[in-house]
Amino acid sequence: KEIDTHELVEFSKALDSISYECRNQTGHGSQQSVRNYINTLTSESAPFEIIKEYEDGKCFAKLIRRRKIES
């Protein structure tokens, strides 16, 4: 839902939020399972991608965004 409102979502916030929603709705939802699900949603043929932002040569943020469609 948040990615439809905002262009970027922090990976760690998405991981925590999805884990909570899964546990709340199904009683299951380990962070590792959700991490695997996010990996599927951000694979090369999937609609989302993970980007990293760097500062002084160090990654300071992992973000998820909707993949831009190439024309």
Summary of the structure (lengths in Angstrom):
residues: 71
radius of gyration: 13.2
end to end distance: 25.7
largest distance: 41.9
contacts: 159
relative contact order: 0.21
helix: 44%
strand: 28%
